Amino acid sequence: DSAEAVVGLSGMQVSLQPPTTQTKHINSVKWKIQRNSTSKTSVILTWKNEVEVWTDDLKEIFDFREKNLTLLIKAAQPRDSGLYLLEVTDDSGKVKHHRFWVSVFDPVGTLEAVGKTKVLGGGKCQVSLSCSVSGGGHVSYVWYRGKELIETPDNLSKLEEQIDVNSLENYTCNVSNPVSWVNHTFSQSCDNKQHTSVDYLVFIVISLIILLLVTLTCFCVWRRRRKQCHNNPGEPLTVYEDVNNLQNRCNQTQRQNPPGEGSTIYSMIQSQSSAPTSQEANTLYALVQPSRKSESKKKNQNSSFSYTIYEEVGKTQLKAQNPARLSRRELENFCVYS
């Protein structure tokens, strides 16, 4: 009789169950295995009168179901593949046989796919495709163009075809064995433009020039901002001035109320600093009161008079006209406290 084919996945349980007609009026059962065509047949177990007798340590690999005479391979491995024979002896002494051809496979491994396109003459391109897997064993390769099966003479892991220029074709590589499969789809286009090493060199040079320009621009902006920050004064300018010294007062504009009343003098002093970029203005507040030197002249003046001077010190353009000045006599009568 022909053997019943059984396929198993590595690491999984495989069950060998005989037809039910062989499980009635049983006297004894014997399971045997022939791993390959050159090896001898060896006994796995013998069952009789509900007693199991195992050969060596095979009970760690196999298990037996007395109810239906099924032999189980607990965690099948490729080395467990082979021909399994069942001998059943009934109460009359008649012997029946049943055979199983067991094939255990590892799953198909990782698929590595490579696709290349080469421009040919006459508006054609050559497509070279390759598929390979690591592990699995006994794998078969099938190729498809779109959904159309490509007939190949042998079990080829490589495919070469010609397609039209400026076209796009989809190819699928299917790798399988009886227990698992993997596939990969290639989308191959044919571009008539050929890129030479000169093109890549020009691209690199242009990229370097752009990078250099961007770097120089950033450096110039940073330097300008740093220079501006350096030229800006960090603290306001404080001016202490003795009004009695007339020569120290220059470029002033003053407005004085008539004598006899509380007078307010507003003076703007033009900054003559060597920092032309300074844009900050500084204000000087000064209280002007009669000087002790003029005590003899207070007879004609009101000693309660006081004068307040507000002065703004900053960089402004010098005016063309000469500012108004206090007379020397008036300046001698005042002292500035700032």
Stockholm file with secondary structure:
# STOCKHOLM 1.0

chainA/1-338         DSAEAVVGLSGMQVSLQPPTTQTKHINSVKWKIQRNSTSKTSVILTWKNEVEVWTDDLKEIFDFREKNLTLLIKAAQPRDSGLYLLEVTDDSGKVKHHRFWVSVFDPVGTLEAVGKTKVLGGGKCQVSLSCSVSGGGHVSYVWYRGKELIETPDNLSKLEEQIDVNSLENYTCNVSNPVSWVNHTFSQSCDNKQHTSVDYLVFIVISLIILLLVTLTCFCVWRRRRKQCHNNPGEPLTVYEDVNNLQNRCNQTQRQNPPGEGSTIYSMIQSQSSAPTSQEANTLYALVQPSRKSESKKKNQNSSFSYTIYEEVGKTQLKAQNPARLSRRELENFCVYS
#=GR chainA/1-338 SS CCCEEEEEETTSCEEECCCGGGSSSEEEEEEEEECSTTSCCEEEEEEETTEEEECTTGGGTEEEETTTTEEEETTCCGGGCEEEEEEEEETTSCEEEEEEEEEEECCCCCEEEEEEEEECSSSEEEEEEEEEESSCSSCEEEEEETTEEECCSSCCSEEEEEEETTCEEEEEEEEEETTEEEEEEEEEECCCCCCCHHHHHHHHHHHHHHHHHHHHHHHHHHHHHHHHHHHSCSSCCCCCCCTTCGGGCCSCCCCCCCTTSCEEEEEEEECCCSCTTCCCCEEEEEEEEECGGGGGGGGGSCTTCCEEEEEEEECCCCCSSCCCCCCHHHHHTEEEEC
#=GC SS_cons         CCCEEEEEETTSCEEECCCGGGSSSEEEEEEEEECSTTSCCEEEEEEETTEEEECTTGGGTEEEETTTTEEEETTCCGGGCEEEEEEEEETTSCEEEEEEEEEEECCCCCEEEEEEEEECSSSEEEEEEEEEESSCSSCEEEEEETTEEECCSSCCSEEEEEEETTCEEEEEEEEEETTEEEEEEEEEECCCCCCCHHHHHHHHHHHHHHHHHHHHHHHHHHHHHHHHHHHSCSSCCCCCCCTTCGGGCCSCCCCCCCTTSCEEEEEEEECCCSCTTCCCCEEEEEEEEECGGGGGGGGGSCTTCCEEEEEEEECCCCCSSCCCCCCHHHHHTEEEEC
//
